[in-house]
Amino acid sequence: MQGDLITDFTRAVRQKTGLVIPEDDLARFQKIIVDRMRIRRIDIGEIYLQLLLGQSDASKAEWKALSLLLTTGESYFFRDAGQMSLLRHKILPELIRKREAEKRLRIWSAGCSTGEEPYTLAMLLTLILPDWRSWSIHLVGTDLNESALDKARAGLYGEWSFRKVDPELRKQFFTPLPDQVWRIDPQIHGLATFAHLNLIEDRYPNVTQNLYDFDLIICRNVFIYFDAPTIAGVVEKLTESLCRGGYFMSGHAEIHGRPSAELASRSHPESIIYQRVEKAPARTLHASAEYSVTPRAPAPRQTQSVAPARSARRSPPPPVAPTSPANRAVSSRVNLSEQWNQIIQLRHKGESEKAASLAVKLVASHPEHTPALMLLAWHNANQGRQSESESLCQQVIKTAPLSPEPHYLLAHIALEQGEEGLAKSLLNKALYLSPKHAPSCLCLADIMARQGDAHRARHMREIALESLAQMAPESRLEFYDDWRVEELAQHLRAQLADGAQ
Ligand SMILES: C[S@@+](CC[C@H](N)C(=O)[O-])C[C@H]1O[C@@H](n2cnc3c(N)ncnc32)[C@H](O)[C@@H]1O
């Protein structure tokens, strides 16, 4: 098959399902296409492509068959002990308290595969809500894959679905049948419903399908196959399907930072979870979230020379007479660090516009102030002004050629534009300049995991963890959402222990 034609097929799949076919998977992809053509008795690739691009019932049926072969429905009960514990001990009890008066809960497992995830949620609910029978619980699982949904509806599971389940829990909720098959408890079975939904193509929130106003949406291990713009689009629609204050949980490292202006990240030791908030502040970069552009901490390396340490701020320097040149220089430095502190404080308060306009003034008088330039570069990127952001990055590369930061931000912009190859080489450049630059390691790890290179993804995360161990636990990671170093390290350790990609 010609390279152009394969590209047309990968594009069609990406548009329809969001799935990005990695370079090293192209041979398998081509084989799947050829097999489907054989089954449909089509000899010419272009004709099969036309079938896929059409709107007929035959096209729809073909997409169903093809997507079965392209998606992996790997799932198991109580997947990710940390996230399950967060749901069981914090999030679900909070939602139950909130809904106590109405006694109603609405939960959606998007990309539920064979049903282990929504049934796990049903089990958790019955464990923590003794009078669950008197509640109105809408717990729905949706997926693209019809045969996975059929399996979910059947409620019969083999050993592999229980690989991380406490045997006592299995006894409590399942009945053994011959041939190592287990049937789910009819009450748990009755709590969940299942429906077909393509997260990319279909419309939601959707009242007709009862997909709206959710208290909790879980969409885990689905985004790993999507590119950044697709993830952003799906997260936006999922966010709109939440009620105010509703929670959204994805898999670890699938999205980062603040993926939607209406989602605030809530960082717990077990996992990050997002919450729909009232106000929509400035848009943030959708790509890999690590790069939420509301950087919490001042850029330490470059600022050390200009920003006073905490203790220094508490006891201001003795007044100096502004007459001599030496005194004027000291006074100007103090003034500079005060300005920078003010900018940082505004940024911490979420007043990013004000912080940016002060940073513009600061840069006007100190054109080589790298932290201020980087702040402006992030701010522009978050506002969608990518070319301004890029030229600020180039300015930083000139003034601070050894800094990994501009390359790291440029990599984010490249990801936003779907240029994963370019993003990788920019991140490698950042790591060449600073071999343990944790945000670059983590961003690269996400890309590798998406491309199915679990081994190298793990290695990059281990390097990031080593680098975090050398930082003050209470400090915040520069341009990496509002992660505190120790929380991020804990999160990474859990992720590595869980063996997640
Ligand atoms: C690895 S499974 C994850 C199952 C479960 N969420 C978990 O974490 O255990 C990924 C699922 O996402 C589904 N999926 C992939 N692309 C989808 C799309 N565009 N719309 C809906 N589901 C999709 C696949 O069919 C598959 O069942």
The ligand as a Tripos MOL2 file, in Angstrom:
@<TRIPOS>MOLECULE
LIG
   27    29     1     0     0
SMALL
NO_CHARGES

@<TRIPOS>ATOM
      1 C1         -7.8750    0.7180   27.9350 C.3       1 LIG1
      2 S1         -9.6010    0.8520   27.8910 S.3       1 LIG1
      3 C2         -9.9150    1.6710   29.4220 C.3       1 LIG1
      4 C3        -11.0100    1.0300   30.2240 C.3       1 LIG1
      5 C4        -11.2300    1.6550   31.5900 C.3       1 LIG1
      6 N1        -11.5490    3.0520   31.4960 N.3       1 LIG1
      7 C5        -10.0320    1.4540   32.4830 C.2       1 LIG1
      8 O1         -9.2880    2.3920   32.7250 O.co2     1 LIG1
      9 O2         -9.8300    0.3340   32.9420 O.co2     1 LIG1
     10 C6         -9.8440    2.1250   26.6940 C.3       1 LIG1
     11 C7        -11.2460    2.1400   26.1390 C.3       1 LIG1
     12 O3        -11.4360    3.3730   25.4530 O.3       1 LIG1
     13 C8        -12.3110    3.1210   24.3840 C.3       1 LIG1
     14 N2        -12.2150    4.1850   23.3770 N.ar      1 LIG1
     15 C9        -11.1730    4.4810   22.5700 C.ar      1 LIG1
     16 N3        -11.5000    5.4900   21.7430 N.ar      1 LIG1
     17 C10       -12.7750    5.8490   22.0440 C.ar      1 LIG1
     18 C11       -13.6550    6.8400   21.5440 C.ar      1 LIG1
     19 N4        -13.3110    7.6480   20.5400 N.pl3     1 LIG1
     20 N5        -14.8940    6.9130   22.0800 N.ar      1 LIG1
     21 C12       -15.2480    6.0990   23.0870 C.ar      1 LIG1
     22 N6        -14.4610    5.1470   23.6100 N.ar      1 LIG1
     23 C13       -13.2220    5.0260   23.0930 C.ar      1 LIG1
     24 C14       -11.8250    1.7790   23.8430 C.3       1 LIG1
     25 O4        -12.8180    1.1400   23.0790 O.3       1 LIG1
     26 C15       -11.4870    1.0330   25.1460 C.3       1 LIG1
     27 O5        -12.5440    0.2200   25.5620 O.3       1 LIG1
@<TRIPOS>BOND
     1     1     2 1
     2     2     3 1
     3     2    10 1
     4     3     4 1
     5     4     5 1
     6     5     6 1
     7     5     7 1
     8     7     8 2
     9     7     9 1
    10    10    11 1
    11    11    12 1
    12    11    26 1
    13    12    13 1
    14    13    14 1
    15    13    24 1
    16    14    15 ar
    17    14    23 ar
    18    15    16 ar
    19    16    17 ar
    20    17    18 ar
    21    17    23 ar
    22    18    19 1
    23    18    20 ar
    24    20    21 ar
    25    21    22 ar
    26    22    23 ar
    27    24    25 1
    28    24    26 1
    29    26    27 1
@<TRIPOS>SUBSTRUCTURE
     1 LIG1         1 GROUP 0 **** ****
